[in-house]
Amino acid sequence: MKISTKGRYGLTIMLELARKYGSGPISLKTIAREKELSEHYLEQLASPLRNAGLIKSVRGAYGGYELTKDPRDIKTGDIIRVLEGPISPVEGIENEEPAKQALWIRVRDAVKDVLDTTTLEDLKRHENDQQQDAYMFYI
C-alpha cells in the first residue's frame, strides 16, 4: 500500500492541529508556511477532514481549524481512510489464488492494525521522546 501526498499532507495538517490542541484554531496558511506546503492543496484536504467530523473551521480574524476531538481519540487510520479510501495492499484480491489471497489479507490486517492503534497523541509523544533523546548524553 502506498500512501499518496493526500494522505501524508492530511496527516501533517492533523498533527499540527494536535500540537496546538486546546490553544485555539490554527490557519492552514500558518501550517503551509511552517511546513513549506501549498496552502491551496491543504485547503482541498481540509474539506473531507471537516466533512468526516475530524476538524472544524472557526471563522473570523483569528480563525482557522481545530480538532473536534482530543488527539488521543483520533486514530491515524481514520485520517488515512478519509483521504485515501479503504486500506488494501492490492486490488482485485478476490481474483488471487487462495495462498496469495491469505498473504494479502495478512498484510492488509497488519497495516490496519498499526494505523488503527496509532493516535495523533502517539505521534506527538513520539516526537517529544525523540527531542529529549537528542539531548541525552551517556558517559
C-alpha positions in Angstrom: 0.0 0.0 0.0 1.3 3.4 -1.0 0.2 6.5 0.9 -0.2 9.4 -1.5 0.6 13.0 -1.0 -3.0 13.5 0.1 -2.6 11.1 3.0 0.8 12.4 4.0 -0.2 16.1 3.9 -3.5 15.4 5.6 -1.7 13.7 8.4 0.6 16.8 8.6 -2.5 19.0 9.0 -3.9 16.8 11.7 -0.6 16.5 13.6 -0.1 20.3 13.5 -3.6 20.7 14.9 -2.9 18.1 17.5 0.2 20.0 18.6 -1.9 23.1 19.1 -4.9 21.3 20.6 -6.5 23.5 23.3 -4.8 26.6 22.1 -7.4 27.8 19.7 -7.6 27.5 15.9 -4.6 27.5 13.6 -4.8 28.6 10.0 -3.8 26.5 7.0 -1.7 29.4 5.9 0.4 29.0 9.1 0.8 25.3 8.5 1.6 25.8 4.9 4.3 28.4 5.7 5.9 26.3 8.5 5.9 23.1 6.5 6.6 24.7 3.1 3.5 23.2 1.6 0.9 24.6 -0.8 -1.9 26.4 1.1 -4.3 25.8 -1.8 -3.6 22.0 -1.6 -4.1 22.0 2.2 -7.4 23.7 1.7 -8.5 20.9 -0.6 -7.6 18.3 2.1 -9.4 20.2 4.9 -12.8 19.8 3.3 -13.0 16.0 3.5 -11.5 16.1 7.0 -14.1 18.5 8.1 -16.9 16.5 6.4 -15.7 13.4 8.3 -16.0 15.4 11.5 -12.3 15.2 12.4 -11.8 19.0 12.2 -13.9 22.1 12.4 -13.5 25.6 11.0 -13.6 28.7 13.1 -14.4 31.9 11.3 -13.0 35.3 12.0 -9.8 37.3 12.1 -8.2 34.7 14.4 -10.0 31.8 12.8 -8.6 28.6 11.3 -9.1 24.9 12.1 -9.1 22.8 15.2 -9.6 19.2 16.1 -13.1 18.2 17.0 -11.8 15.6 19.5 -8.8 15.1 21.8 -5.7 13.8 19.9 -5.9 10.6 21.9 -9.3 9.9 20.3 -8.2 10.3 16.7 -6.6 7.3 15.0 -4.3 7.7 12.1 -6.4 5.1 10.3 -9.4 7.4 10.4 -7.4 10.1 8.7 -5.9 7.8 6.0 -9.3 6.3 5.2 -10.9 9.7 4.7 -8.2 10.8 2.3 -7.1 7.6 0.7 -10.1 5.3 0.8 -10.1 1.7 2.0 -6.8 0.2 3.2 -5.8 -2.5 0.7 -2.3 -3.6 -0.4 -3.6 -4.9 -3.8 -6.6 -4.5 -6.0 -8.6 -7.5 -7.2 -7.7 -9.7 -4.2 -10.7 -11.9 -4.9 -9.1 -13.0 -8.2 -5.9 -14.3 -6.5 -5.2 -17.9 -5.7 -6.0 -18.8 -2.0 -2.4 -18.7 -0.8 -1.7 -15.3 -2.2 -5.2 -14.1 -1.0 -4.3 -15.1 2.5 -0.9 -13.3 2.3 -2.6 -10.0 1.1 -5.2 -10.3 3.8 -2.5 -10.7 6.5 -0.6 -7.6 5.0 -3.8 -5.6 5.0 -4.7 -6.5 8.5 -1.1 -5.7 9.8 -1.3 -2.2 8.2 -4.8 -1.6 9.5 -3.7 -2.7 13.0 -0.8 -0.2 13.0 -3.0 2.7 11.7 -5.9 1.8 14.0 -3.8 1.6 17.1 -1.8 4.8 16.5 -3.3 8.1 17.6 -2.3 11.7 17.0 -1.3 11.8 20.6 1.1 8.9 20.0 2.7 10.8 17.1 3.1 13.9 19.3 4.6 11.9 22.1 7.0 10.1 19.7 8.2 13.5 18.5 8.7 14.7 22.1 10.6 11.5 23.0 12.9 11.9 20.1 13.6 15.5 21.0 14.5 14.5 24.6 16.8 11.7 23.3 18.6 14.2 21.1 19.9 16.0 24.2 20.8 12.9 26.3 24.5 12.3 26.9 25.8 9.0 28.1 29.1 8.7 29.9 
